Amino acid sequence: MKQNITLALDQTILKAARALAAQRGTSISAMLADELQMQVEQQRRYDHARLIALSLLERGFSLGGQAIQDRAALHDRTALR
């Protein structure tokens, strides 16, 4: 269901918007509705991607390292020679 809203614009902006809408073969209302729809959809996609990224961060990433058995093994230099 669509609902009308009232928007207050400066006359110079309104005049330019009317000209732009005419060039595009549409109305100011349709232009604004399309732009708002794109903005809302972009925000939804961002929010979804953010939730996925945060859940990945909470799980952590495997960096392929090996577990260290003890502190002595960590500082063992003979294995490096």
N, C-alpha and C positions, 0 to 999 in steps of 0.2 A: 504494500500500500504506500503510495506516495503522499507526501505532505508538503504543503507550501511553507516557505519561511520568508521573512522580511529581512532585507539587507540594505544597510545604509552605505552609500558610496559617494565619494567626491564626484562632482559633475564632470571633471576632466577625465577621471578614470572611467566613469560610466560611458562617456562618449567614445573613448578609445576601445572599451570592451564591446560596445555595440558594433563598431567598425570591424573589430577582430572577428566577432561572431558572424557578421555578414560575410566576411572574406572566407570563412570556413563553412559557410552554408548551414549554420546552426544558430541556436539562441544562447544568450548569456546564461540562462538557467541550465541548459543542457551542458554548456562548457563547465560551469561550476559543479554540476552534479558529477560529471565525468572525472574532474580533478579531485573532488572529495572522495569519490569511490576509489581512485587510484591511491590516494594517500592512506585511506583506511586499510586497503588490501596490503599495501607496502608495510604498514605497521603490524598487521597480523602476521605477515611472513617473517618480519624481523623478530617479533615476540616468539614465534615458533622456533626459529633458528637459535635464538638465545637460550630457550629452555633445553634444546638438544645439546648445545655447547656446554651449558652448566652441568647437565647430567653426565656428560663425558668427562668433565673435569673432576667431578666427585668420584667417579669410578677410577680415575687415574689411567696412566698410559704405561704399557710395558716398554721399557727402554732396552730390553735384551741383556741386561746385566746379570751377573751371577751373585748369589748370596755369599756373603763373607762368613766363614765359619767362626773365626775368633779374631781378636785384635792383633795377635801375633802374626796371623796370616796376612792381615792387611798391611803390616809393615815389613813383611819378608822381602828383602831385596835380592836374595839369592835366586829367586825365580825370574828376576829381571835380567840377570847376567847371562 
